[in-house]
Amino acid sequence: MVLTRLKAKSERKLAKQICKVVLDHFEKQYSKELGDAWNTVSHPLSSPKVGVYPSSILALLVADMFSFRDILTSPSCWQHAILFNRFNYPFELEKDLHLKGYHTLFRESLPYYPKSMKCYLSSIPSRMPSERHQIGNLKKYYLLNAASLLPVLALELRDGEKVLDLCAAPGGKSVALLQCAYPGYLHCNEYDSLRLRWLRQTLESFIPQPLVNVIKVSELDGREMGDAQPEKFDKVLVDAPCSNDRSWLFSSDSQKAACRISQRRNLPVLQIELIRSAVKALRPGGSLVYSTCTLSKAENQDVISEILNSHSNVTPVDIKEMAITCSQDFTFAPTGQECGLLVIPDKGKAWGPMYVAKLKKSWTI
Ligand SMILES: C[S@@+](CC[C@H](N)C(=O)[O-])C[C@H]1O[C@@H](n2cnc3c(N)ncnc32)[C@H](O)[C@@H]1O
């Protein structure tokens, strides 16, 4: 019941109005950090060729202009990708989606792309209904922001590996990880007890019983995991608590929103502590992916810089090739970093915000 309410609340947000306090705050920060990319339209009109368009065409183009800010603030433009559940494959739905013009994500070949992971999307904003949770019945698909798959793919999970999802609820990335490979051990951790119940329900809805036996669910403060399980994992995903731009923009309670904004500066401290703990939990030679769903530089590039400056046993992994191969599906903003990618919502590619960085723990200290 509580879970149903929690999910309904996140769905209702789409119908809500923008919270002005948050928008003003983002406006100030992101126009400074992203410069032109935030407010300016990436369109032929902004090119020196403008003079060559007749006025009738110009009018059409103007009507079709969107900046990243416009996309982020217009839920009607947001897209939803459909991640198939390989444990209850929806063959009929697949045929139907083909007929409706959907295509699979990542049409170009990525350096790592498991064939078992199938995700469909349409460039026109549309939303499939969510499936109901029914005890004993596996769901056929999971609706998600397609950019959420980038951190999962960046982790390059292989069969038999030990993997930790440090901040796991509601479980979208854990489910996606299991579409990629059969880990020897998957540890899903979540600190918030209500969200932990949501995580358990997600796992129960998507994963068959024999596989559930290799999954451990815990309710630890992620900052303690490194000391509790030192050098245990081959791979760690830190999908950190963050400003969550989309959700914050549609907060209905502006007092709560103002309070969140004033506490926003504390998030990088928590994020750094979570990564420190994740590094401890990694075996030497293992790798870690850090992700957030905010455009905020303080929670993205600055967090990674701080980790690299304070850990001699951690090196960045260049994942730019992933951005090059995905450019048909996603728009990336420059991060000025070797190891970070930032997906920004664009017209027809209304995915993100999503920041992804990959780090490797060295073999020797
Ligand atoms: C971005 S969400 C994770 C989304 C999830 N990975 C998914 O794909 O469905 C971040 C999660 O971190 C949890 N969290 C917050 N503080 C934490 C902490 N100290 N340790 C572990 N998890 C924490 C939040 O409750 C939230 O569920």
PDBQT file of the ligand as one rigid body, heavy atoms in Angstrom, charges set to zero:
ROOT
HETATM    1  C1  LIG A 401      19.648   7.780  -7.232  1.00  0.00    +0.000 C 
HETATM    2  S1  LIG A 401      18.874   6.786  -6.057  1.00  0.00    +0.000 S 
HETATM    3  C2  LIG A 401      19.314   5.169  -6.616  1.00  0.00    +0.000 C 
HETATM    4  C3  LIG A 401      18.510   4.698  -7.801  1.00  0.00    +0.000 C 
HETATM    5  C4  LIG A 401      18.762   3.234  -8.108  1.00  0.00    +0.000 C 
HETATM    6  N1  LIG A 401      20.161   2.963  -8.307  1.00  0.00    +0.000 N 
HETATM    7  C5  LIG A 401      17.994   2.785  -9.323  1.00  0.00    +0.000 C 
HETATM    8  O1  LIG A 401      18.551   2.760 -10.433  1.00  0.00    +0.000 OA
HETATM    9  O2  LIG A 401      16.808   2.437  -9.184  1.00  0.00    +0.000 OA
HETATM   10  C6  LIG A 401      19.915   6.952  -4.671  1.00  0.00    +0.000 C 
HETATM   11  C7  LIG A 401      19.513   6.077  -3.505  1.00  0.00    +0.000 C 
HETATM   12  O3  LIG A 401      20.518   6.201  -2.489  1.00  0.00    +0.000 OA
HETATM   13  C8  LIG A 401      19.885   6.061  -1.234  1.00  0.00    +0.000 C 
HETATM   14  N2  LIG A 401      20.796   6.566  -0.189  1.00  0.00    +0.000 N 
HETATM   15  C9  LIG A 401      20.836   7.795   0.385  1.00  0.00    +0.000 A 
HETATM   16  N3  LIG A 401      21.826   7.849   1.301  1.00  0.00    +0.000 NA
HETATM   17  C10 LIG A 401      22.422   6.643   1.306  1.00  0.00    +0.000 A 
HETATM   18  C11 LIG A 401      23.483   6.083   2.049  1.00  0.00    +0.000 A 
HETATM   19  N4  LIG A 401      24.150   6.787   2.985  1.00  0.00    +0.000 N 
HETATM   20  N5  LIG A 401      23.836   4.790   1.806  1.00  0.00    +0.000 NA
HETATM   21  C12 LIG A 401      23.169   4.061   0.887  1.00  0.00    +0.000 A 
HETATM   22  N6  LIG A 401      22.144   4.546   0.157  1.00  0.00    +0.000 NA
HETATM   23  C13 LIG A 401      21.776   5.817   0.366  1.00  0.00    +0.000 A 
HETATM   24  C14 LIG A 401      18.595   6.841  -1.412  1.00  0.00    +0.000 C 
HETATM   25  O4  LIG A 401      17.644   6.468  -0.450  1.00  0.00    +0.000 OA
HETATM   26  C15 LIG A 401      18.210   6.457  -2.841  1.00  0.00    +0.000 C 
HETATM   27  O5  LIG A 401      17.341   5.368  -2.830  1.00  0.00    +0.000 OA
ENDROOT
TORSDOF 0
